[in-house]
Structure formats: C-alpha cells, structure tokens
Amino acid sequence: MAKAAALCQPLVVLVAEAGQSRTDDAALSLFDSLKRNQRTQNLVTYSLNLGISRNRAVAARFHPIQTPLLVSLSQKGVIISRDEKHLSRELMLKRMDEALQKGAVLDARLIALQRAVLTNTNCISAEAELADFLLAHRNALEAVPHLEPVAHCETCEDAQRVRAWVALARAHLWIGEPEKARAEAQKLIAALGARLPEARAGAKLILGIHDANLNRPALARQEFEESIRHAPASPYAKEAAEMLTDLRKGWTTK
C-alpha cells in the first residue's frame, strides 16, 4: 500500500493460500501471470499467501473468510471491489481496469472528507461522514479511528452514538479483532444500555456474532434472542433474527 501511494497507482491484492485448494493455486498462478500483462503496468499488484503465517495478520484487514479473495484499492487505499472464490482471468482484468478508472474519483472524495475533519477540529459530523464513506467501501480498519469519537461523544444524539458504537464493534470483528469487538459491545451496554433499548439490542447483536464465530451456538442464540427482545423494531433486532436463521442452518463466519 505504501508503494502504491508513492507511485500514485492503484493496488490490486490477491489473498490465497498455496496448497489449500485447486482454486487457490489456480488463482495464484493466474494472478502471477497477469503481472506481466501490458494492462497491469500502471498498477501495483501483490499476492498475500496465507500459507505464510505473518501474512495472516496483514490480510485480516480484508476479512478473508473465503479464498481466493481479490481486492482492488485506490492509490490511497479506498477499497473499490472485493471478489471471492471463482476468479477468472476476465474478472481479474476487469477489476484491474476498474481500479484505474475509479480510483482517482474515490481518492478525491476521501481527501475532501479528511480535509473537513482536519479543518473542523472536534467536529463530530465530519468524523461521522468520513467513517460512513470508509464503511461504505468496507475500509473497516481505516474507519475505526473516526467511529471512536462519535461513539464516545457524550454530547451527541443517542441514535448517532448507538449507530457509531455498533459500527465500531462490527469493524473490529471484520478486521480480526474479536476481543476488541466484545469490549466495545460491553462498553456500549454500560454507557447507554440502562436507558436505551436500541443500545442493548445493538450490543447483543455484536456479542451474538462474536460467540457464533467462536462456535458457541447456545450463547450466541441467547444473545440474538435478547437483541430481539430489547428492541424488536430496531434494525439490530431484525439482523439478529436473520443471524438466528443462519445459526440454525449452519453458521458461516461473519
């Protein structure tokens, strides 16, 4: 990513595990061959082999539950596209072309939002707008420092705080930091749960996902049911109901 920024070029990353499956091996071989393609000369390409232990921590930011995973990013790291499993030559080239075509527009928007945060010190709305932009592009790692001030702002509207706090905990789940996610969910309950049913519903949703990911189905089921009971009309309760269905059918890490 540092190289892409220095060269002012988009970045395309392949996350796969050599020897894990024929699909992974085929994707790694294909991706390597495309590095010599004329259409990739204005891109930085990089493959992360999860068979190398140190790469797992690096790849966590991309949430590689299924591999191979192809991620294209602007030169400033905004995620443009994300594709899993079946990666053809045509799809890889298409995503590379899109990175070249769309990256500059996204970077311009990112720069404008970052400037608003820097020039409006302690402006929570600017932080929230930047966080929303990053989350919309699944840049959860980059969103975390902008979600934190919104979630912990005692003068902000309750609904805004709850939404940001749940998003903060979910972002930690996404980037492979489950214990931080659990801690934020518990902090949300402690800070706002006594008077806001939506806060309890959102926190229990996160705790349920956390425990389901750790293969604790009984505890996860209880937490999803509590989310529904606390605020049945909330978006958190509705998602918890969907998670309960997934839990019964066979959970896939979220």
Secondary structure, DSSP 8 states (H G I E B T S, - for coil): -HHHHHHT--EEEEEE-TTT-HHHHHHHHHHHHHTTSGGGTTSEEEEEETTSHHHHHHHGGG--SSSSEEEEE-TT--EEEEEES---HHHHHHHHHHHHHHHHHHHHHHHHHHHHHHHSTT-HHHHHHHHHHHHHTT-HHHHHHHHHHHHT-TTS-HHHHHHHHHHHHHHHHHTT-HHHHHHHHHHHHHHHTTT-HHHHHHHHHHHHHHHHHTT-HHHHHHHHHHHHHH-TTSHHHHHHHHHHHHHHH-----
